Amino acid sequence: SKFAVPVSFVVGAVQKAWLPFKLEIHAKDEDPAAFFRSAVTYYTAGIAYLALGGAVWFPEVLRWVTPNEFAAAAALIPVLVLIPVGRGMYFMLGTGFEVGRDTKPAPLISFAGVVVVVSLTFLFVPWWGAAGAALATVAAWIVMAYIVYRIAQARYPIRYDWASMAAVGGAAFVLAVGAVFAGRAPMVVRLPVNILITLAFPVGVWWVLVRSSTERERMRRLLRHIPVLKRFMRSSRLAGEKQT
């Protein structure tokens, strides 16, 4: 469980900063819904990469720093890092909940999560042991994320880029499963596979985001705010005008 702490730390830090930040965006941004759409897409990509890195490399670290009798615990790490991922998506997909004055659904959402985690714990633990308890917790966060998402959408609709988010999450899941299976191989096989997975994922994410015209425009808008690139783009435009 300690190997999941870095992912939990990042999720917690973003969570604390997100509420005041999104309130400011609501007040000042010209199109808050478009910003939140892109922010949640990038957050999904970032947290998926972080969790994938944990699933790939933390088991290796465990093997290096603990005796052989602890090696079996490495199989739990990919499941444990999913818990903070689920918690992070719950808070991100709840964007819009804060614009309403009615907070009565909040404890009901938490109660639904308790019901799910208790029920699935009794069901999963006999099958998968400690991994079953972790999966029950992940399922609870997913259910809570869905409920808060439905309520938030009713208050402040945001058209999330579900296709890109699903592609990013699916790719991270497939690569993590591949890393788990590769973990049974000798180190001479594991390390190249882990390196390949670590490098391949950001390339795939970039390809997914660039294919979206909305995200391409968002990237251009962000890049225009970088002074060096602004000067470069201005110089390029002036040079083009002179040639014309």
C-alpha positions, 0 to 999 in steps of 0.5 A: 500500500505504501507504493500507492502513496505517490499517486495518492499524493498527486491526486490529493494535491490536485484535489485541494487546488481544483476547487478554488481554481475551478471557481475562479475559472467559472468567474473569469474564463470566457468559456469555462465549459470548454476549459473544463473539458480540456482540463479533465482530458489532460488530467485523465492522461496525466493520472493514467500515465502516473498510475501506469508508471506505478504499475510498471516500475513500483513492482520492480522497486519492491523486488529490488528493496525487499527479500524474495518472500515479499515478491508476491506482493508486487501483484497487488500494486497495479490494483492499489494504484487504481484507488487514487485514480478512481478518487481523482476522477470522482472529484474531476467529474464532479465539476459543476456540482459546486455551482448549485446551492443544494448540497443534500446529494453529497452525503447520499453519494458517499453513502452509495459508495459505502454500500458498494464497497461493503457489498463487493468486499464480501463478494470479491475477497473470497475470490481474490483476497486483498486484491478483491478488497482493493477492487471493491474500493475502486468500484465504489469510487467509480459508482460515486464518480458516475453519480456525481457526474450525473448531478453535475451535468444537470447543474452545469453541462460539460461535453467531455471528450469521452472518446479521447479519455476512453482511448487514453484509459484503455491504452493505460489499462492494456499496457499495465496488464502487459506489464503484469504478465511481463513481470513473470519473465526474467529481468532481462525481458522485463526491463526492456518491456517496461522501458518500451511501455513507459515511452510508448504511452505518452506518444500514444496520448499525443497522437490521440489528442492531436487527432482532436480538432478541439484539443489542437486549438486548445494547444495552440491557445496555450502555446500562444501564452508562452512569450518565447513562442509568441515572439517566434510566431510573430517573427515568422508571420512578419517574415511571411508577410514580407515574402508575400 
